[in-house]
Amino acid sequence: MRILIAAACVLSTVCASSGVHATPPTLQVGTVLLTRCDPGQGGYCGSIERPLDPTNPDSELITVGFEFYPHTDTSHPSVGTLLPQEGGPGYSTTGSGDFYLSIFGPLRKTRDVVIIDKRGTGTSDALDCPQLQAGTGDFQKAVAACARQLGANAYQYGTVLAAGDVAAVLDALGIGQVDFYGDSYGTFFGQVFAALYPQRLRSIVLDSAYPVRPPDVWFGTDWKTAWAGIDLSCSRSLSCSNLGGSASGRVRSLIAQIRQTPIQGTAPDANGTATAITLDAPTLLYTLDTAGYGPVIYRDLDAATRAWQQHGDPLPLLRLAAEAETAEVDAPADFSDALYTAVSCQDYPLLYDLRASKAQRTLQYQDALEDTSLKRPDLFAPFSFAEGMASQAYITPLDTCLNWPRPPAAVVPGQPLPPAVSFPSVPTLVLSGDLDSVTSPEDAAETTQQFPDAVHLIIPNLPHVTAGSDDLGCVTRILRTFVRTLTPGDTSCIPPGAPDPHGSAVRRQQRRARAHLTADGQPRLDRGTAGGGRGTRERRRRHRALVLFRHRRRRASRRHLQDPLNQRGI
């Protein structure tokens, strides 16, 4: 049913007023009156209130904010709704709205888009623990202070509750089924949403996925992907492959050199600020571990290594390390460190039991490290296990949650979904870049196996979040085809050379589940190397990822908007 009242367009699930092209200042969708907030894209903003603790009838209320973009062809009703979800955890989905609108492109002609911020992020009462957000002082003390600030609400920000909020927004807007797209942690959220609300999904796209039920708490295949990427990227470069020898062999030689004598000097960081840097083995491992966020490490590492080994020039290597070490300050609405910590401690696997006392957790953690060092000494090969730990590279939350509160009885840490919950037979497309060391193709293959009706595509030469890093538009064309037809269609645009770790490059699984810029485009403030101890590099890596994502997504948005293929419904 459609009713036009004054300047407001009132509709049950869509705005389908034939011949009406102007965007009114308000729009009634379902039970929610929305306000125009992005006239250039035809977008409207709204919010609903939700109980922070749905099990408590006297719970305080929180705001869940969202943006709604009606389909652009108003001569016909909408044929569906697109629902994207950002990663992190902690990033604002509405903050990446332009990126999502651009990759959906011509799908918007006949489909609405709803972009919802998960609780504790963006416009949904973004969590702010000041000391943790600023990254100053002792990391463990900052986590403990955040835990005290959140108090009894520390476990009210998990993925399950966020999924409930999203379902409630869809209910309020009168939206039934959606076509879901999630990237990075958005794929983790997507798995939880699919398991709990299968009837709400027409299709699922998981870009750079990792399983909600991981087989390895260390996610060891991520580091293996980072290291393998050195030779893989060299083999695809004429200048590198024609040198002879192996790029990884040259890096191994570099590791041996800096174990004996670290390289010290000054180099520009990612903000162009001259920074004193020491390149030792842990710092090199940390630098390599960031390779999956973009092309820079794989593009420059071999040349930088040769510059040092053959010409005694340390600057290229020091620059790569300084860029990886760059620290940034984010507004909580852009990225919430508190939300990241709350979700990580509640939903991710840990090396200790949060139901134990803090003293017991510490002993469990120390025992787990000792056991891993003995049983998996090659976890960070060719680096030693000790060097891997000293690097402070993010592999698993490690000791981040040692000072987090005990969970309530209803929460099982590291298990957002009960083992008995299965995943629906909804058409699912899983996308991986074969240079993604953040969520490896093996991680994505494990995710694919959970869904009875899933296709896994691995795209050569792409890092984390394929839709944001594919300059050729291959990924977006496949994504759009999948949403329209529920099949990937013609995948010949994917170049050869990406073996599926579980079989063919395109594999349909028929089995049941098994187990940094500010919002207004301004540069962020450099916080130098404030802080110290475990967690400092983890924060830098997250913030560095945000900077790279924002640059790539703004570039991708411009690219897709200018792509003439957008006009042909691909």
C-alpha positions as CSV (number, residue, x, y, z in Angstrom):
1,M,0.0,0.0,0.0
2,R,1.3,3.5,-0.9
3,I,0.0,6.8,0.4
4,L,1.4,10.3,-0.3
5,I,0.8,12.8,2.5
6,A,2.1,16.3,1.9
7,A,5.9,16.1,1.6
8,A,6.1,12.6,3.1
9,C,6.0,9.4,1.1
10,V,4.3,6.7,3.2
11,L,4.9,3.1,2.3
12,S,4.8,-0.4,3.8
13,T,8.1,-1.7,2.6
14,V,9.1,0.4,-0.4
15,C,8.7,3.8,-2.0
16,A,7.1,3.0,-5.3
17,S,5.4,6.3,-6.4
18,S,5.2,6.1,-10.1
19,G,6.7,9.1,-11.8
20,V,7.9,10.8,-8.6
21,H,11.6,11.6,-8.7
22,A,12.0,14.4,-6.1
23,T,13.2,13.3,-2.7
24,P,10.8,14.5,0.0
25,P,12.3,15.7,3.3
26,T,10.7,12.8,5.2
27,L,9.7,9.3,4.3
28,Q,7.6,6.8,6.2
29,V,8.8,3.3,5.8
30,G,7.0,0.7,7.8
31,T,6.5,2.2,11.3
32,V,9.5,4.6,11.1
33,L,9.5,8.2,9.9
34,L,12.8,8.8,8.2
35,T,14.5,12.1,7.5
36,R,16.4,12.9,4.3
37,C,20.1,13.0,5.0
38,D,21.9,12.1,1.7
39,P,20.0,13.9,-1.1
40,G,22.7,13.2,-3.6
41,Q,22.2,9.4,-3.2
42,G,18.5,9.7,-2.3
43,G,19.1,8.5,1.3
44,Y,17.1,8.8,4.5
45,C,18.3,8.4,8.1
46,G,16.4,6.9,11.0
47,S,16.7,5.0,14.2
48,I,14.9,2.7,16.6
49,E,15.3,2.1,20.3
50,R,16.3,-1.3,21.6
51,P,16.9,-2.6,25.1
52,L,20.6,-2.9,25.9
53,D,19.8,-6.2,27.7
54,P,16.8,-7.8,25.9
55,T,16.4,-10.3,28.8
56,N,15.8,-7.4,31.3
57,P,12.4,-5.7,31.1
58,D,13.8,-2.7,32.9
59,S,16.9,-2.4,30.7
60,E,18.1,0.9,29.5
61,L,17.5,1.7,25.9
62,I,20.0,2.2,23.2
63,T,19.7,3.8,19.7
64,V,20.2,1.7,16.6
65,G,20.8,4.1,13.7
66,F,20.5,3.3,10.0
67,E,20.2,4.7,6.5
68,F,17.6,3.7,3.9
69,Y,18.1,4.2,0.2
70,P,14.9,3.6,-1.9
71,H,15.3,2.0,-5.3
72,T,15.9,4.6,-8.0
73,D,13.3,3.4,-10.6
74,T,10.2,4.7,-8.9
75,S,7.9,3.5,-11.8
76,H,8.0,-0.1,-10.3
77,P,8.0,-1.6,-6.8
78,S,11.2,-2.7,-5.3
79,V,12.2,-6.3,-6.0
80,G,14.2,-6.7,-2.9
81,T,16.5,-5.1,-0.3
82,L,20.3,-5.1,0.0
83,L,21.8,-5.3,3.5
84,P,25.6,-4.7,3.8
85,Q,27.6,-5.0,7.0
86,E,31.0,-3.6,7.8
87,G,33.8,-5.3,9.6
88,G,36.0,-4.7,12.6
89,P,34.4,-5.4,14.9
90,G,34.0,-1.7,15.7
91,Y,33.7,0.0,12.3
92,S,30.7,2.0,11.4
93,T,28.7,0.5,8.5
94,T,27.1,3.8,7.6
95,G,30.6,5.3,7.5
96,S,31.3,3.0,4.6
97,G,27.9,3.7,3.0
98,D,29.3,5.3,-0.2
99,F,31.4,2.2,-0.8
100,Y,28.5,-0.2,-0.5
101,L,26.2,1.9,-2.7
102,S,29.0,2.0,-5.3
103,I,29.6,-1.7,-5.5
104,F,25.8,-2.4,-5.6
105,G,25.7,0.0,-8.6
106,P,22.9,-0.8,-11.0
107,L,21.2,-3.2,-8.5
108,R,19.9,0.0,-6.8
109,K,17.6,0.7,-9.8
110,T,15.2,-2.0,-8.6
111,R,16.4,-2.7,-5.0
112,D,16.3,-0.7,-1.8
113,V,19.4,-0.6,0.4
114,V,19.4,-0.5,4.2
115,I,22.7,0.3,6.0
116,I,22.6,-0.4,9.7
117,D,25.2,0.4,12.4
118,K,25.6,-2.5,14.8
119,R,25.1,-1.6,18.5
120,G,28.1,0.3,19.9
121,T,29.3,1.5,16.5
122,G,28.7,4.6,14.3
123,T,25.3,6.1,14.9
124,S,24.2,3.3,17.2
125,D,25.6,4.8,20.5
126,A,29.2,4.2,19.6
127,L,31.1,2.9,22.7
128,D,33.9,5.1,23.9
129,C,36.4,4.0,26.5
130,P,38.7,7.1,26.4
131,Q,42.0,5.6,27.5
132,L,41.6,2.5,25.2
133,Q,40.4,4.7,22.3
134,A,43.4,7.1,22.7
135,G,45.9,4.3,22.9
136,T,47.9,6.0,25.6
137,G,49.4,4.4,28.7
138,D,49.5,0.8,29.6
139,F,47.2,-1.4,27.4
140,Q,46.1,-3.8,30.1
141,K,45.2,-1.0,32.4
142,A,43.2,0.6,29.6
143,V,41.3,-2.6,29.0
144,A,40.7,-3.0,32.7
145,A,39.4,0.7,32.9
146,C,37.1,0.0,30.0
147,A,35.8,-3.1,31.7
148,R,35.0,-1.1,34.8
149,Q,33.3,1.6,32.7
150,L,31.0,-0.9,31.0
151,G,30.5,-2.9,34.2
152,A,27.5,-5.3,34.0
153,N,27.0,-4.2,30.4
154,A,30.4,-5.6,29.2
155,Y,28.6,-8.6,27.6
156,Q,25.7,-6.6,26.0
157,Y,27.6,-5.9,22.7
158,G,28.1,-9.4,21.3
159,T,27.3,-10.4,17.7
160,V,24.1,-12.3,18.7
161,L,22.6,-9.1,20.2
162,A,23.7,-7.0,17.2
163,A,22.0,-9.5,14.9
164,G,18.8,-9.1,16.9
165,D,19.0,-5.4,16.5
166,V,19.4,-5.7,12.7
167,A,16.4,-8.0,12.6
168,A,14.4,-5.5,14.6
169,V,15.2,-2.7,12.2
170,L,14.0,-4.9,9.3
171,D,10.8,-5.6,11.2
172,A,10.3,-1.8,11.9
173,L,10.8,-1.0,8.2
174,G,8.5,-3.9,7.1
175,I,11.3,-5.6,5.2
176,G,11.1,-9.4,4.8
177,Q,14.0,-11.0,3.1
178,V,17.3,-9.3,2.2
179,D,20.3,-9.9,0.1
180,F,23.2,-9.8,2.5
181,Y,26.8,-8.6,1.8
182,G,29.4,-8.6,4.6
183,D,33.1,-8.1,4.5
184,S,35.7,-9.2,7.1
185,Y,34.0,-9.2,10.5
186,G,30.9,-8.5,8.5
187,T,31.2,-12.1,7.4
188,F,31.3,-13.3,11.0
189,F,28.2,-11.3,11.7
190,G,26.6,-12.7,8.5
191,Q,27.1,-16.3,9.7
192,V,25.5,-15.5,13.1
193,F,22.6,-13.7,11.4
194,A,22.1,-16.6,8.9
195,A,22.0,-19.1,11.7
196,L,19.6,-17.2,13.9
197,Y,17.4,-15.6,11.2
198,P,17.6,-17.8,8.1
199,Q,14.1,-16.8,7.0
200,R,15.3,-13.2,6.5
201,L,17.9,-14.1,3.8
202,R,17.4,-14.5,0.1
203,S,21.2,-14.6,-0.6
204,I,24.5,-14.2,1.2
205,V,27.8,-12.8,0.0
206,L,30.7,-13.2,2.4
207,D,33.8,-11.2,1.3
208,S,37.0,-12.2,3.0
209,A,35.5,-14.6,5.4
210,Y,36.6,-16.5,8.5
211,P,34.6,-19.1,10.3
212,V,32.5,-18.4,13.3
213,R,33.6,-21.9,14.5
214,P,37.3,-21.7,13.8
215,P,39.3,-25.0,13.8
216,D,42.5,-23.2,15.1
217,V,42.5,-20.5,17.8
218,W,45.7,-19.2,16.2
219,F,44.3,-18.8,12.7
220,G,47.7,-20.1,11.5
221,T,46.8,-20.2,7.9
222,D,46.8,-16.3,7.9
223,W,50.5,-16.1,8.6
224,K,51.2,-18.9,6.1
225,T,49.4,-16.9,3.5
226,A,51.4,-13.8,4.3
227,W,54.7,-15.6,3.9
228,A,53.6,-17.6,0.8
229,G,52.6,-14.2,-0.8
230,I,56.2,-13.2,-1.0
231,D,57.1,-15.7,-3.7
232,L,53.6,-15.8,-5.2
233,S,53.6,-12.0,-5.9
234,C,57.2,-12.2,-7.2
235,S,56.2,-15.0,-9.6
236,R,53.6,-12.7,-11.1
237,S,56.0,-9.8,-11.6
238,L,58.3,-9.9,-14.7
239,S,60.9,-7.7,-13.0
240,C,61.0,-9.9,-9.9
241,S,60.7,-13.3,-11.4
242,N,63.5,-12.6,-14.0
243,L,66.0,-12.0,-11.2
244,G,66.5,-15.6,-10.4
245,G,66.7,-17.1,-6.9
246,S,63.7,-16.6,-4.7
247,A,62.2,-13.6,-3.1
248,S,61.5,-15.5,0.1
249,G,65.1,-16.7,0.1
250,R,66.3,-13.1,0.1
251,V,64.0,-12.3,3.0
252,R,65.3,-15.3,4.9
253,S,68.8,-14.0,4.4
254,L,67.5,-10.6,5.7
255,I,66.0,-12.3,8.8
256,A,69.4,-13.9,9.6
257,Q,71.1,-10.5,9.2
258,I,68.8,-8.5,11.4
259,R,68.8,-11.2,14.1
260,Q,72.5,-10.5,14.5
261,T,72.4,-6.7,13.8
262,P,69.1,-4.9,13.6
263,I,68.8,-2.0,11.1
264,Q,68.3,1.4,12.7
265,G,67.5,4.7,11.2
266,T,64.8,7.3,10.4
267,A,62.1,6.9,7.8
268,P,58.8,8.5,6.9
269,D,55.7,6.8,8.4
270,A,52.3,6.6,6.7
271,N,51.7,10.2,7.5
272,G,55.0,11.3,6.1
273,T,56.4,12.0,9.5
274,A,60.1,11.2,10.1
275,T,60.2,8.4,12.6
276,A,63.0,6.6,14.4
277,I,62.7,2.9,13.6
278,T,64.5,-0.3,14.5
279,L,64.1,-3.2,12.1
280,D,64.7,-6.4,14.0
281,A,63.1,-9.9,13.4
282,P,59.9,-9.3,15.3
283,T,59.4,-5.9,13.6
284,L,59.9,-7.5,10.2
285,L,57.3,-10.2,11.1
286,Y,54.9,-7.6,12.2
287,T,55.4,-5.6,9.0
288,L,54.9,-8.7,6.8
289,D,51.8,-9.6,8.8
290,T,50.1,-6.4,7.6
291,A,50.6,-7.4,3.9
292,G,47.1,-8.6,3.4
293,Y,45.6,-5.1,3.8
294,G,47.0,-3.8,0.5
295,P,49.5,-4.2,-2.2
296,V,52.4,-2.2,-0.7
297,I,54.3,-4.9,1.1
298,Y,54.2,-7.5,-1.6
299,R,55.0,-4.8,-4.2
300,D,58.0,-3.3,-2.4
301,L,59.5,-5.8,0.0
302,D,61.8,-7.7,-2.5
303,A,63.1,-4.5,-4.0
304,A,63.6,-3.0,-0.5
305,T,65.5,-6.1,0.6
306,R,67.8,-6.0,-2.4
307,A,68.4,-2.3,-1.8
308,W,69.8,-3.2,1.6
309,Q,71.6,-6.4,0.7
310,Q,73.1,-5.1,-2.6
311,H,73.6,-1.4,-2.0
312,G,73.5,-0.9,1.7
313,D,70.5,1.4,1.5
314,P,68.3,0.8,4.5
315,L,65.7,3.5,3.8
316,P,63.2,1.4,1.7
317,L,63.0,-1.3,4.4
318,L,62.8,1.2,7.2
319,R,60.0,3.0,5.4
320,L,57.9,-0.2,5.1
321,A,58.4,-0.8,8.9
322,A,57.6,2.8,9.8
323,E,54.4,2.8,7.7
324,A,53.3,-0.5,9.4
325,E,54.1,1.1,12.9
326,T,52.1,4.3,12.2
327,A,49.6,5.0,15.0
328,E,46.4,6.9,14.5
329,V,43.6,8.3,16.6
330,D,40.0,7.5,15.5
331,A,36.8,9.0,16.6
332,P,34.7,6.2,18.3
333,A,32.0,6.8,15.7
334,D,34.5,5.7,13.0
335,F,36.0,2.9,14.9
336,S,35.3,1.9,18.5
337,D,38.2,0.2,20.3
338,A,35.8,-0.5,23.2
339,L,33.4,-2.3,20.9
340,Y,36.2,-4.2,19.3
341,T,37.4,-5.4,22.7
342,A,33.9,-6.3,23.9
343,V,33.1,-8.4,20.9
344,S,36.6,-10.0,20.7
345,C,36.4,-11.1,24.4
346,Q,32.9,-12.4,24.1
347,D,32.8,-14.1,20.7
348,Y,36.4,-15.0,19.6
349,P,38.2,-18.1,20.9
350,L,40.8,-17.4,23.6
351,L,43.7,-19.3,25.1
352,Y,42.0,-19.1,28.6
353,D,38.6,-19.4,30.1
354,L,37.0,-16.0,31.1
355,R,34.9,-17.9,33.6
356,A,38.0,-18.5,35.6
357,S,39.6,-16.1,38.0
358,K,42.1,-13.6,36.7
359,A,44.9,-15.6,38.4
360,Q,43.7,-18.8,36.8
361,R,43.4,-17.1,33.4
362,T,47.0,-16.0,33.6
363,L,48.2,-19.5,34.4
364,Q,46.1,-20.9,31.6
365,Y,47.5,-18.4,29.2
366,Q,51.1,-19.1,30.1
367,D,50.5,-22.8,29.8
368,A,48.9,-22.4,26.4
369,L,51.9,-20.4,25.1
370,E,54.3,-23.0,26.4
371,D,52.3,-25.8,24.9
372,T,52.1,-24.1,21.5
373,S,55.8,-23.3,21.5
374,L,56.6,-27.0,22.0
375,K,54.0,-28.5,19.7
376,R,53.9,-25.8,17.0
377,P,57.4,-24.3,16.9
378,D,57.0,-23.5,13.2
379,L,53.7,-21.5,13.6
380,F,55.5,-18.3,12.5
381,A,58.1,-20.0,10.3
382,P,60.7,-19.0,9.2
383,F,60.5,-16.8,12.3
384,S,60.7,-18.5,15.7
385,F,57.7,-18.8,18.0
386,A,59.4,-16.4,20.4
387,E,59.8,-13.8,17.6
388,G,56.2,-14.3,16.6
389,M,55.1,-13.5,20.2
390,A,57.5,-10.6,20.4
391,S,56.1,-9.1,17.2
392,Q,52.7,-8.5,18.9
393,A,51.1,-9.2,15.6
394,Y,47.4,-9.8,15.9
395,I,46.8,-13.6,15.5
396,T,44.2,-14.1,18.2
397,P,43.2,-11.8,21.1
398,L,46.0,-13.3,23.1
399,D,46.2,-11.5,26.5
400,T,43.8,-8.7,25.5
401,C,41.0,-10.1,27.6
402,L,42.9,-11.2,30.7
403,N,41.3,-8.3,32.6
404,W,37.9,-8.5,31.1
405,P,35.0,-9.3,33.5
406,R,33.6,-12.7,34.0
407,P,30.6,-13.5,31.7
408,P,27.1,-14.0,33.0
409,A,26.0,-17.6,33.2
410,A,24.1,-17.4,29.8
411,V,27.2,-16.5,27.9
412,V,29.8,-19.1,26.8
413,P,32.9,-17.2,25.8
414,G,34.1,-17.9,22.3
415,Q,30.9,-19.6,21.3
416,P,28.3,-17.1,19.9
417,L,26.4,-20.0,18.4
418,P,25.5,-23.2,20.2
419,P,27.1,-26.3,18.5
420,A,23.7,-27.6,17.5
421,V,22.8,-24.5,15.5
422,S,23.2,-25.2,11.7
423,F,23.5,-22.9,8.7
424,P,20.7,-22.5,6.2
425,S,20.5,-23.7,2.6
426,V,20.6,-20.1,1.3
427,P,22.5,-19.4,-1.9
428,T,25.9,-18.2,-0.6
429,L,28.9,-16.7,-2.4
430,V,32.2,-16.6,-0.6
431,L,35.0,-14.3,-2.0
432,S,38.7,-14.5,-1.2
433,G,41.8,-12.7,-2.5
434,D,44.7,-15.1,-2.7
435,L,47.0,-12.5,-1.1
436,D,44.7,-12.0,1.9
437,S,46.7,-12.8,5.0
438,V,44.0,-11.2,7.3
439,T,41.4,-13.8,6.5
440,S,43.1,-16.4,4.4
441,P,41.5,-18.4,1.6
442,E,41.7,-21.4,3.9
443,D,39.7,-19.5,6.5
444,A,37.1,-18.8,3.8
445,A,37.1,-22.4,2.7
446,E,36.2,-23.4,6.3
447,T,33.5,-20.8,6.2
448,T,32.2,-22.2,2.9
449,Q,31.9,-25.7,4.2
450,Q,29.4,-24.5,6.9
451,F,26.8,-23.7,4.3
452,P,25.0,-26.4,2.3
453,D,24.7,-24.3,-0.8
454,A,27.8,-22.2,-1.2
455,V,30.3,-21.2,-3.9
456,H,33.9,-20.1,-3.1
457,L,35.8,-18.0,-5.6
458,I,39.4,-17.1,-5.1
459,I,40.7,-14.1,-7.0
460,P,44.4,-13.8,-7.7
461,N,46.4,-10.7,-6.7
462,L,43.8,-9.3,-4.4
463,P,44.2,-8.7,-0.7
464,H,41.6,-8.3,2.1
465,V,38.1,-7.3,1.0
466,T,38.0,-8.2,-2.7
467,A,35.2,-5.8,-3.7
468,G,37.3,-2.8,-2.4
469,S,40.6,-3.8,-4.1
470,D,39.6,-5.0,-7.5
471,D,40.4,-2.3,-10.0
472,L,39.2,-4.3,-12.9
473,G,35.6,-4.6,-11.7
474,C,35.5,-8.4,-12.0
475,V,34.4,-8.9,-8.4
476,T,31.6,-6.4,-8.5
477,R,30.3,-7.9,-11.7
478,I,30.2,-11.4,-10.2
479,L,28.6,-10.0,-7.0
480,R,25.9,-8.2,-8.9
481,T,25.2,-11.2,-11.1
482,F,24.9,-13.4,-8.0
483,V,22.4,-11.1,-6.3
484,R,20.3,-11.0,-9.5
485,T,20.4,-14.7,-10.4
486,L,21.6,-16.5,-7.3
487,T,24.6,-17.9,-9.3
488,P,28.0,-16.3,-10.0
489,G,27.4,-16.5,-13.7
490,D,30.4,-16.0,-16.0
491,T,33.6,-16.0,-13.9
492,S,36.0,-15.9,-16.8
493,C,37.2,-12.5,-15.7
494,I,39.0,-14.2,-12.8
495,P,42.6,-14.7,-14.0
496,P,44.1,-18.2,-13.6
497,G,46.5,-19.1,-10.9
498,A,44.5,-19.3,-7.7
499,P,44.2,-22.9,-6.5
500,D,41.3,-23.5,-4.1
501,P,42.8,-24.9,-0.9
502,H,39.9,-27.4,-0.8
503,G,39.6,-28.2,-4.5
504,S,38.6,-26.3,-7.6
505,A,38.7,-22.5,-7.8
506,V,34.9,-22.5,-8.0
507,R,33.4,-25.0,-5.7
508,R,29.8,-25.6,-4.8
509,Q,29.5,-27.2,-1.4
510,Q,26.6,-29.7,-0.9
511,R,27.1,-30.6,2.7
512,R,26.0,-29.6,6.1
513,A,27.9,-27.4,8.5
514,R,31.0,-28.6,10.2
515,A,32.3,-27.0,12.8
516,H,42.9,6.3,7.9
517,L,40.9,9.2,7.3
518,T,38.1,10.8,9.4
519,A,34.5,10.8,8.3
520,D,34.9,14.2,6.7
521,G,38.0,13.2,4.8
522,Q,40.6,14.9,7.0
523,P,43.9,13.3,8.1
524,R,43.8,11.7,11.5
525,L,46.0,12.9,14.3
526,D,49.3,11.1,14.7
527,R,49.7,9.7,18.2
528,G,53.2,8.6,17.7
529,T,54.3,5.6,19.7
530,A,52.5,6.5,22.9
531,G,51.7,3.5,25.1
532,G,53.6,0.3,25.2
533,G,53.4,-3.4,26.0
534,R,51.1,-6.0,24.5
535,G,48.3,-4.4,22.5
536,T,50.1,-1.3,21.2
537,R,50.9,-2.9,17.8
538,E,47.5,-4.5,17.7
539,R,45.9,-1.1,17.9
540,R,48.2,0.3,15.3
541,R,47.4,-2.5,12.9
542,R,43.7,-2.0,13.3
543,H,44.0,1.8,12.8
544,R,46.4,1.3,9.8
545,A,43.8,-1.0,8.3
546,L,41.1,1.7,8.7
547,V,43.3,4.2,6.8
548,L,44.0,1.7,4.0
549,F,40.3,0.7,3.8
550,R,39.1,4.3,3.7
551,H,41.5,5.2,0.9
552,R,40.6,2.0,-1.1
553,R,36.9,2.4,-0.6
554,R,36.8,6.0,-1.6
555,R,38.8,5.1,-4.7
556,A,36.5,2.1,-5.3
557,S,33.5,4.3,-4.9
558,R,34.8,6.8,-7.5
559,R,35.8,4.0,-9.8
560,H,32.4,2.2,-9.7
561,L,30.5,5.5,-10.1
562,Q,32.5,6.2,-13.3
563,D,32.2,2.7,-14.7
564,P,30.0,2.7,-17.8
565,L,29.1,-1.0,-17.0
566,N,27.1,0.4,-14.0
567,Q,24.6,1.5,-16.5
568,R,24.0,-1.9,-18.1
569,G,22.7,-3.8,-15.0
570,I,25.8,-6.0,-14.7
